[in-house]
Amino acid sequence: MVQAPLKDGATIGEQLKYYRRINNFTQGQLALELKTTKDMVISIENKPIGERTFEIFKKAIEYFNIQNEIVIDDEYLLFLLNGGKKLTEIRQKYNLTQKEFNKLVNMNYNFSASIEQERTIMTRNKYNEVTKYISLK
């Protein structure tokens, strides 16, 4: 089967599906490689990426080594792809301690520390709340 070229404006899921197909993977095969389920791969390809699907999405783009090819126009997902390093970088850019940053954006210290240590990810709701106080770009 010849894969049609990737169309301009393709969703993140459509892009992932494209790279999966040009690498001759079925959804089931990709699921095995990423240690997830076929249903999760289907969800990523067909629905918006959220907190639940983000880690598998990240594994997929790393697996296919397409970090520089995939087009992401969602600021939240771009923030997540940079992980806790981005939060640390932003906090330091504004010369804020974790305690000062947490007070400014109304965030629990343990939560922000676990984000910076990449043990957890910030939810979209929290991201939206934080960006009311400070730019995370």
C-alpha positions in Angstrom: 0.0 0.0 0.0 1.4 3.4 -1.0 0.9 6.0 1.8 -0.5 9.3 0.6 1.6 12.4 1.6 0.9 14.0 4.9 -1.6 16.8 4.3 -1.0 20.4 5.6 -2.9 21.0 8.8 -3.0 17.4 9.8 -3.9 16.8 13.5 -1.3 15.3 15.8 -3.1 12.0 15.6 -3.1 12.0 11.8 0.6 12.8 11.8 1.3 9.9 14.1 -0.8 7.6 12.0 1.1 8.7 8.9 4.5 7.9 10.5 3.2 4.6 11.8 2.0 3.6 8.3 5.2 4.7 6.5 7.1 2.5 9.0 4.8 -0.4 8.2 3.4 -0.8 11.6 -0.1 -1.8 12.5 -1.8 -0.2 15.5 -1.3 -3.5 17.4 2.4 -3.7 16.5 3.0 -0.1 17.6 1.1 -0.8 20.9 3.4 -3.8 21.6 6.5 -1.7 20.9 5.2 1.1 23.2 4.0 -1.4 25.9 0.4 -0.1 25.7 -2.9 -1.3 24.2 -4.1 -1.1 20.6 -7.1 0.9 22.0 -4.6 3.5 23.3 -2.9 3.9 19.9 -6.4 4.2 18.3 -7.3 6.9 20.8 -4.1 8.9 20.2 -4.7 8.7 16.4 -8.3 9.7 16.6 -8.9 12.0 19.6 -7.2 15.0 21.1 -4.1 14.2 23.1 -4.7 14.6 26.9 -3.1 13.9 30.2 -4.0 10.2 29.9 -2.6 9.7 26.4 0.4 12.1 26.5 3.1 9.7 27.8 2.3 7.1 25.1 2.2 9.9 22.4 5.6 11.1 23.7 7.0 7.5 23.5 5.7 7.1 19.9 7.3 10.3 18.6 10.6 9.2 20.3 10.3 5.7 19.0 9.9 6.9 15.4 12.4 9.7 16.0 10.1 12.4 14.6 10.5 15.1 17.3 11.6 17.5 14.6 9.1 16.4 12.0 5.8 16.4 13.9 4.0 19.8 13.9 2.4 20.7 17.2 0.4 23.9 17.4 -0.9 23.2 20.9 1.1 25.3 23.5 0.1 23.0 26.3 1.5 19.9 24.5 4.7 21.8 23.5 5.1 22.7 27.2 4.6 19.0 28.2 7.1 17.8 25.6 9.8 20.0 27.3 8.8 18.5 30.7 9.9 19.8 34.0 13.0 21.4 32.6 10.7 24.0 30.9 9.0 24.9 34.2 12.4 25.2 36.0 13.7 27.4 33.1 10.7 29.7 33.3 10.8 30.0 37.0 14.5 30.8 36.9 14.0 33.3 34.1 11.7 35.3 36.5 14.3 34.8 39.3 11.7 33.0 41.4 12.3 30.3 44.0 9.9 27.4 44.0 8.1 28.8 47.0 7.7 32.2 45.3 6.5 30.7 42.1 4.0 28.4 43.9 2.6 31.4 45.7 2.3 33.4 42.5 0.5 30.7 40.6 -1.3 29.1 43.5 0.4 25.7 43.2 1.3 23.2 45.8 5.1 22.9 46.4 5.1 19.1 46.1 3.2 19.2 42.8 5.6 21.8 41.2 8.6 19.9 42.5 7.3 16.7 41.0 6.7 18.5 37.7 10.3 19.9 37.7 11.7 16.4 38.5 9.5 15.0 35.7 7.7 12.6 38.0 4.3 14.0 37.0 2.8 16.3 34.3 0.7 19.4 34.7 -2.9 19.0 33.7 -4.3 21.2 31.0 -6.6 22.9 33.5 -3.6 23.8 35.8 -1.6 24.9 32.7 -4.5 27.3 31.8 -4.7 28.5 35.4 -0.9 29.1 35.6 -0.8 31.0 32.3 -3.2 33.5 33.7 -0.4 34.6 36.0 2.8 33.9 34.0 3.8 33.0 30.5 5.0 29.4 30.2 6.3 29.9 26.6 
